[in-house]
Amino acid sequence: MRFAKWLYHLSATDQLIIIGFFFFSIALSYLTIISLRFWHNRIHHKAEYSHNVRITPIFLLGLALIYAALLYMSIGESVTKWILELSQ
């Protein structure tokens, strides 16, 4: 219940920042998965019986959600203040 109240009391600026962080996090999670795939192929030398590392939407968006939460918790407040100062 506390999470829902927190979301309800966010300003429009905070909501836009979270959406922006999420889109940035999707790109970051895609690069992470590509890097893991490259690392996996390098370790297994593209062996005939090694499994493939695929990019699934659940894994991509789940990792993006984690990255977005970490970004907002670490720099969200300073970005919000910076945008509010620019808008005035």
Secondary structure, DSSP 8 states (H G I E B T S, - for coil): -HHHHHHHT--HHHHHHHHHHHHHHHHHHHHHHHHHHHHHHHHHTT-TT-------HHHHHHHHHHHHHHHHHHHHHHHHHHHHHHH-
